[in-house]
Amino acid sequence: METYKELAELAQQHGSPYYIFDREAFIRNFKEIRTAFTQRYPFVTIGYSYKTNYIPYLCQLVRNLGGYAEVVSRLELDLALKIGCPPAEIIYNGPIKSADDIAFALSSGVTVNIDTIRELEFVMHLAGQQPEKTFRIGLRINISLVDSQGKSHLQNDLPSGRFGFSDNALKAAVRLLRDSPNVQVSSLHGHTSSSNRSLWGYRTIATKLAEVGERYFRESIESLNVGGGFYGRPAPSMGLTDTPTFDDYAETICDVLAQYPWIKEQQPHLVIEPGMAVAADTLSFITQVFEVKRIDNQRLAVVDGSIFNVKPTLHQRNHPYSIIKKESGAGPKVVYNIVGATCMEKDRLLQEIESVEIEREDFIRIENVGAYTVVMTPPFINLAPPIVVRGPKGYMAIRRRQDFNDIFGSYLF
Ligand SMILES: Cc1ncc(COP(=O)(O)O)c(C=O)c1O
């Protein structure tokens, strides 16, 4: 862990606040999840979820580790190509893809997971224009996470999900596909965001994919994709203890696959799309105390970062943190709120934490901010901070601080 002096040097060089990316932690996470699955099933593909954190340096690391790119927009697809991912190692998901983007992706050899009948019609139209060519597509399957007691385990307890083909839409798709013999379904995709990331959810997803595959696409299936949404390392300070491990997830999913003779025979690839599980604990946010205030009974440390840098979804939980003091601090602990550099009252990076006295120029380091932060930070009041990584020759920047032109370059003056 960096000392005050090291953090201050980085602040001097790059400005405060900033992120530190932990390359070794990312490699460790990636290898751990891969090993958990490959120990149990021979053909495993890891499609890293770009939307979780698309720092190009990190995406390049995924590629070096043999991971595929899981993208959900033309922006992310173009990034994967720019990084040098072979099109065959890109998985293109998402609920809305234009006819042009689908044509571009399919003709380049990208795996496209079709989400709607309209997208399927785009593919069939394309296939009709090029009858000599075979088009292999994936279908996203809508999976119910309602348990036998009628309780939904979907994100936000929603009764049913919005993505992919419902049972009825699937039947309609199968009927439509009879008219396009040069379109084949080679992959089934079942990512379903649950409220609890439980093993039961993955058993449900894997079972549904295995059954749909067996019933409709047995001859053409090359991969079954259960999506992402796994827990990574537990973060006890965020109330996350006893979460399933990578081994638990792998065992649950591979056990389901092992029950289907057609899967044993055909050996489709098992695709997983981890995001949070591999990225969350790889980024720390370093922010410096600008001022300390006392208002009524509240002690406030005002820092140069904002809540958007650590939790853009504005949830209430505190991430793990440490206070790195300029002068060594002793004395009793008191309660602080760490408040940010925007004009929102609710800009509280950390709430009600206990600390020895916090003073101007101390650093506050907030951990586990690698998932859905850099991709979701709005340009609200503050410019997006730089990101540094420790390399063989010391720290280097892998993103500079945003500037005026980054924000206003797209406006017409
Ligand atoms: C299709 C798909 N794959 C993978 C992921 C990654 O999820 P997580 O970051 O929770 O692992 C998501 C997230 O919503 C997703 O929609």
The ligand as an SDF file (V2000), in Angstrom:
LIG
                    3D

 16 16  0  0  0  0  0  0  0  0999 V2000
  -24.8550   -9.2550  -20.8480 C   0  0  0  0  0  0  0  0  0  0  0  0
  -24.0330   -8.9550  -19.6530 C   0  0  0  0  0  0  0  0  0  0  0  0
  -22.8910   -9.6440  -19.4480 N   0  0  0  0  0  0  0  0  0  0  0  0
  -22.1070   -9.3960  -18.3880 C   0  0  0  0  0  0  0  0  0  0  0  0
  -22.4290   -8.4400  -17.4500 C   0  0  0  0  0  0  0  0  0  0  0  0
  -21.4770   -8.1910  -16.3160 C   0  0  0  0  0  0  0  0  0  0  0  0
  -22.0790   -8.1940  -15.0830 O   0  0  0  0  0  0  0  0  0  0  0  0
  -21.1950   -7.9980  -13.7530 P   0  0  0  0  0  0  0  0  0  0  0  0
  -20.3940   -6.7640  -13.9040 O   0  0  0  0  0  0  0  0  0  0  0  0
  -22.2210   -7.9050  -12.6710 O   0  0  0  0  0  0  0  0  0  0  0  0
  -20.3470   -9.2260  -13.6670 O   0  0  0  0  0  0  0  0  0  0  0  0
  -23.6100   -7.7060  -17.6110 C   0  0  0  0  0  0  0  0  0  0  0  0
  -24.0280   -6.6700  -16.6360 C   0  0  0  0  0  0  0  0  0  0  0  0
  -25.1150   -6.2150  -16.5590 O   0  0  0  0  0  0  0  0  0  0  0  0
  -24.4330   -7.9720  -18.7540 C   0  0  0  0  0  0  0  0  0  0  0  0
  -25.5620   -7.2730  -18.9700 O   0  0  0  0  0  0  0  0  0  0  0  0
  1  2  1  0
  2  3  1  0
  2 15  2  0
  3  4  2  0
  4  5  1  0
  5  6  1  0
  5 12  2  0
  6  7  1  0
  7  8  1  0
  8  9  2  0
  8 10  1  0
  8 11  1  0
 12 13  1  0
 12 15  1  0
 13 14  2  0
 15 16  1  0
M  END
$$$$
